[in-house]
Amino acid sequence: MTSQHEPNVYEKIGSALKSIRLEKKLKLKDIEAISDMNGPTISNIERGKQNVSIGWLIHYANVLEIDPNEIFLRAFKDDFKEKQLEKIYERFNSYPGNESDT
C-alpha cells in the first residue's frame, strides 16, 4: 500500500521521462518539433497526471534516443534497491546463527 505522499507509478515514470529530457537539454517544444507528440500531453505525463501506454513510452524513448529500459530503471530504481536489500537480508538470516527474532 502506498502512502499519500509516496509517488505513484505514473509520477515515477513521468519524473524519469522529464529527467531524461532535461539531461538531453530538450524543451517540450523541441519534442513537439521532432515528433508527433503534443506538448501539453507530454507535460501531463511527466507530472504523473495522465496514464500512458507502453507503445507511447517506446515511441517517446525513440524520440529521446534512449533504450526504453532506461525509463523503468530510473523510475523504479529505489524500488529495485529495496527488493535487492530484502533478498540480501533474507539470505543473511537463513544462515545458522543469524536467525532474526522478528
N, C-alpha and C positions, 0 to 999 in steps of 0.2 A: 504494500500500500504506500502511496506517495503522500507526502505532506503538502499542505497548501503552498509552501514556499519552495518546494523542490521542483525544478524544471520538468515539464512533461516531455514525452518523446518528440513531439513536434517542435518544442522550444529548443531541445538539444540539437536536433537536425538543422533547424534554422540557424542557430548560433554557429554551428560548424560551417554551414554554407557561407554565412556572412564573413566569418573569419578568413576563409579561403579566398573569397572575392576581394576582401580588403588587402590581404597579403599580396595579391596579384595587382594591387593598385587599380582595381576596376570599380567604376561607379555603376549605379543601376542603369544610367543612360548608355554606358558602354555596352552592357549586357543586351539592352534593347537593340542597339545598333548592329550587333553581331549575331543576333538570334531572333527567333520569332516570339520571344518572351515579352511579357508586359511588365513594366517597372513596378506598378502598384501590387501586382500579384507576387512578384519576387519579394518585395518588401514585406508583405503579409506572411509569406512563407518563412522568411528569415527571422521574423519576430514570433514565429510559432502560432500565428493566428489563423493559418489555413492549412488544411490537410494536403498532402502531396502524394502522388503515385510513384512507384518505383521507376516507371518509364520516364516520368518528369525528372526525377533525380539523375537518372542516367544521361538524359539529354543535357541537363544543367552541368553535370560533370564533364561532358564532352565540350561544352561551351567554355568551361573553365580550364580545359585541357588537363584534367586530373583523372586518376583511376577512381571510379565510384566508391571503392572500398575506403578511400580516404575520408569520405563524408562520415561513414559509420564509425571508423576508427576514432575520429575526432569527437563525434557526437557522444560516443559511449565509452570513451577511454577510462573514465572514473569507474564506471560500472564493471568494465573488464578487469581493472586493477583490483577492485573489491572481490570479484569472483576468484581471481588468482590467489589473493590472500586467504580467502576461505578455504581453498583447496590445500594451501600450504599448512594452515592450522590443522585441518583435518588429518593430513598425513603425519604431521608432527605429533599430534595427540594419539595417533594409532600405535606409536612406538611404546614398548613396555616401559613402565615407569613414568610416562608422560601423560597419563590419562588425566583429564580435567574433571573437577568435581561438579561442573555445571551440567 
